[in-house]
Amino acid sequence: MKSRFTFIIGCLWIIAGIFLASPVIIPALQGSNRISAAPQADNSQAIVNEEPLVSGTPSRIAFPSVNIDLAVAPGYYDAKSQSWTLSNNKAHFATITDLPNNKTGNTFIYGHNRHQVFTRLLDAKVGDRAVLTTDNGHTFTYVLRTIADIDPSNTSYLQTHRSPILTVQTCSGMWYENRRMFTFDLVEVS
């Protein structure tokens, strides 16, 4: 009887250990391309061209490889409550960052890790595309360069950039304690 009780308790400890380690084990078993690192310095060069500036306010974002197509609403930071505007079915454009354009800057889009928003984005891979549409009819196409999990207190991803990039954020981790950052480089504007 005593050995049976010890066996059951041991099995429960093993199951609890597997459950708690699953955020580390599962991506490793899947051959994950995710990078857990601090963001790298901006070593890019500003795009120098004679084309006129093309810009607009984000209204829609799509990630075709993971079947996401969402409306984009303005996102504001409330310093008093220390929180950002969030929606259960839309992405948000951080209005304190750069509008998408063909010259320079960092356009920052964020949203919940919910099925209706960015859960499927966690399956994106380097090389996948993002398509951002603006309210004035321009389409910006980006290619995914890096994926990184960072601490929520790290705000370096809000900084501007010499070449035009798109940064997309959602939550990650077992208790959504991290932020998964997706950095995209501009490849085409139409």
N, C-alpha and C positions, 0 to 999 in steps of 0.2 A: 504494500500500500504506500509506504513511504517513498520507494523508488519510482512508483507511478506518478506521485505528486511532484517529485523532483524532475522527472521527465517532462511533465506538462509545463511546469514553470520554466524550464530550460527552453522548450519550444516557443513559449510566449516571448521570452527575451530575444530569441533569434528573430522571430517575426517582427518584433518592435525595432530591432536593429536594422533589419532590411528596410522597413518602412521609413525610418529616419534617414537612412543612407541613400534612399532611392533618387533624390535630386542629383546626387553625385554619380551613382552607379549607372542609371539608365542612360544619360547622355554619353557616358564612356562606352557602354555596350553598343550604342547606336553609331559610334564613330562620329560624334558631334563635331561640327566645324565652329563651334562657339569659342570665343576667346574671353577669358576672364582677366582683363588687364586694364590698366589706366589708359586713358586716351593718349594718342601720340600727338606730338607737337605738329602744328600746321606748317609743313614744309612745301606746300604747294605754291605755285606762282599764280598771280592774278591773271585772268584771261585778258589778253590784250588783242582786241580786234576792232575793226571799224564798223561792225554791225551796231545798229541802234539798240538801246536798252529795251529789253522785252521783260515785262514784269506784270504782276497782278496778285490779287488776294486769293489764296487757296480756297476752292469750293468743293473739290472732290479728290480723293486719293484711291488708287487701285494698285494691288499687288497681284498681277495675273497668275503667277506660279502657285500661289496659295489661296486663290479664289476669294480675294478681299476686294470690295468696291464700296467705299463709304463716303458719305457727305462729310465735309470738314467745316466746323464752326469755329468762330474766334475763341481763343482761350486766354483767360486773364488770371494773373496771380493776385490773390488777396493777402496782403502783408499782415493784416490783423489776425486772420484765421490761419495764416501760413499754409494756404491750400490753393490749388489750381481749379479752374472750371473743368468739370468732367461730365460726361454724358454716358448713358448706358447703350447708345446705339450710334454714336458719331465719333469721329476723330476730332482733334482740336489743333488749331494753329496757334502757337505761342506768339501772341501779338508783339511781345518785346523782342522778337528775333526778326531776321531779314525776310522780306517778301521774296518768293521765288523769282529769280531773274537769271539772265544769261551772262552776267559779268562777275559777281562776287557775292559772298555772304553765306550764311547758314540759316536755312529755313527749318524750323523745329516743329514737328508734328508729334502729338502724343495722344494716348488713349488707353482705356482699360484693357486688361487681359481678360476679356469676356468673349464668349463665342460670337456675339453680335458685333464685336469691335476687332481686337487684335490677337485673339488666342491663336489663330492659324498662322500669324506672322512668326511665331516661335519656330515654325518649320521652314522658314526661308533659308536660302543658302547663298553664300557669296557668289556673285554673278547674276542673281535674280534682278528683275527690273521693278521699278516703281513708276507709276504714271500719275502726275499731279496736274489737275486741271484748275485753271483760275477763273474768277468771276467774269473776266473780259475775254474768255475764249481761247487762251493760250494753253498749250499742253507741254509740260516739261517731263522728259523721260530721264530717269536716273538708273544707274547700275549699282548694286550692293557691293561695297568694298570691305566693310568690317562689321563684326558683331561682337559686342562686349557687355558683360554684366558688371554693373558698377553700384556703389553705395548711393543711396538716395541723396546724401549730403553733397555729392560731387556735382557741381554746377558747371564744370568746364565745357560740357557739351552745348551750352547756351551761347558760347562765344562765337563771334563772327569769324569768317574764314576768307582767305584771299581768293580762292576759286569757289564757284557756286556748288554748294552741297545741300543735301537734304539729310536731316537727322530725325529718326523716328524712335520714339520711346514707348515701352510698355513695361509692366511689372513682370518679374520672374522670381523664381524660388518657391519653395513649398508653401510659405506663408506670404508670398508676394513681397518679401523683404528687400529685394534687389530691383534694379532698373536695367532692363535689357535695351541696349542702344544699338541701332542699326544706322550705319553711315553710308550714304549713297553719293556717287559722283554724277554730275550732270553730263549726259551724252547727247541730248537733242532737245531742241525747242521748236515747236510749230504753232 
